[in-house]
Amino acid sequence: MTDPEVLERIAARRAEPDGLEEQLVKQLSEVRAERGELAVAERVWQRVSEQPADGRAEAGSSVVQMAGRAAPLAPDRGPGVAESALPAEYQRVLTAVRQAGDPAVTRRIGEALRLDTGGRGELEPLHGKRGKLADRGWLHERADGKFTVRP
């Protein structure tokens, strides 16, 4: 075996651990990211599980604490649940959908509420309320993204 052949074999052999090292570095990065996500999930779970113990989510309460802030709850629509059971800001959204004219897009709902509709960020809180009302049966979201008040 000549010197160039030996050097060529060493270089080829060195490529194997180099490739393995790249794979391991990538896996380590992925594992660290997942551990970080799990730590956040654990903290959120602890906060949520401690909530009833603090007396914040009593039966019949329409407010819970999320991230240190009071958040009103919109009850599910059903027999015997009147629109007046909704927190005032959710009642305003339902009224605004009616005023905007069924079916309504979020921007028209925001205009009926006299919100600044100049930027998408301005309407994000309204998107959340509108989505909750739809999830709980107060509004109907059509396939075209417009909303109507359920009769």
C-alpha positions in Angstrom: 0.0 0.0 0.0 1.4 3.4 -0.9 1.1 6.5 1.1 -1.6 8.2 -1.1 -3.7 5.0 -0.7 -3.4 5.0 3.1 -4.4 8.7 3.2 -7.4 8.1 1.0 -8.6 5.3 3.2 -8.1 7.4 6.3 -10.1 10.3 4.7 -12.9 7.9 3.7 -13.0 6.4 7.2 -13.1 9.9 8.8 -16.1 10.8 6.7 -18.2 8.2 8.5 -17.8 9.6 12.1 -18.2 13.2 10.7 -21.6 12.2 9.2 -22.6 10.4 12.4 -21.6 13.5 14.4 -23.9 15.7 12.2 -26.8 13.3 12.8 -26.2 13.3 16.5 -26.0 17.1 16.7 -29.3 17.4 14.9 -31.0 14.8 17.1 -29.6 16.5 20.2 -31.1 19.9 19.0 -34.5 18.2 18.4 -34.4 16.6 21.9 -33.6 19.9 23.6 -36.4 21.7 21.7 -38.9 19.0 22.7 -37.8 19.1 26.3 -38.4 22.9 26.3 -41.9 22.4 24.9 -42.6 19.8 27.5 -41.5 22.1 30.3 -43.8 24.8 29.0 -46.7 22.3 28.8 -46.0 21.1 32.3 -46.1 24.7 33.7 -49.4 25.4 31.8 -50.9 22.1 33.1 -49.9 23.0 36.7 -51.5 26.4 36.5 -54.7 25.0 35.1 -54.9 22.2 37.6 -54.3 24.6 40.5 -57.1 26.9 39.4 -60.0 25.2 41.1 -58.0 24.9 44.3 -57.7 28.6 44.3 -61.5 29.0 44.1 -61.3 30.8 40.8 -63.6 28.4 38.9 -66.5 28.0 41.3 -69.7 26.5 40.0 -71.7 29.0 38.1 -68.7 31.4 37.8 -68.4 33.1 34.4 -64.8 34.1 34.9 -61.6 32.1 35.2 -58.0 33.1 35.6 -55.7 32.5 32.6 -52.1 33.7 32.6 -52.9 35.9 35.6 -55.8 37.7 33.9 -59.5 37.3 34.3 -61.1 35.7 31.3 -64.9 35.6 30.9 -66.4 32.2 30.0 -69.1 31.9 27.3 -71.5 29.1 28.2 -72.7 26.6 25.7 -76.0 27.4 24.0 -78.7 25.0 25.0 -82.2 24.6 26.4 -82.7 27.1 29.2 -79.5 29.1 28.5 -80.5 32.6 27.6 -78.3 35.0 25.7 -78.2 37.1 28.9 -76.1 34.3 30.4 -73.2 35.4 28.2 -70.7 37.9 29.5 -71.5 41.5 28.3 -68.7 41.6 25.7 -70.0 38.4 24.1 -73.5 39.8 24.0 -72.1 42.8 22.3 -70.5 40.6 19.6 -73.9 38.8 19.0 -75.6 42.2 18.7 -72.9 43.4 16.3 -73.3 40.4 14.1 -77.0 41.2 13.9 -76.3 44.8 13.1 -73.7 44.0 10.5 -76.3 42.0 8.7 -76.3 38.3 8.5 -74.0 36.9 7.2 -71.1 39.0 8.5 -67.4 38.9 8.2 -65.2 39.9 11.1 -64.3 43.3 9.7 -68.0 44.2 9.5 -68.6 42.9 13.0 -65.7 45.1 14.2 -67.1 48.1 12.5 -70.4 47.5 14.2 -68.6 47.4 17.5 -66.7 50.7 16.5 -63.3 49.0 16.7 -60.3 50.1 14.8 -60.4 47.8 11.8 -57.3 49.2 10.1 -55.0 46.3 10.8 -55.5 42.6 11.3 -54.0 42.7 14.7 -56.7 45.0 15.8 -59.3 42.4 15.2 -57.6 39.4 16.8 -59.5 39.6 20.1 -62.7 39.7 18.1 -61.6 36.6 16.2 -61.3 34.8 19.5 -64.6 35.8 20.8 -66.3 35.1 17.5 -64.7 31.6 17.4 -65.8 30.8 21.0 -69.4 31.9 20.2 -69.4 29.6 17.2 -67.8 26.7 19.1 -70.5 27.1 21.8 -73.4 27.2 19.4 -74.3 30.9 19.5 -73.0 31.7 16.0 -72.8 29.6 12.9 -69.7 29.8 10.8 -70.5 29.3 7.1 -68.1 27.6 4.6 -67.2 31.1 3.2 -66.0 32.3 6.7 -69.0 34.5 7.4 -71.0 34.3 10.5 -74.7 34.3 11.3 -76.5 34.3 14.7 -78.2 31.0 15.4 -82.0 31.5 15.8 
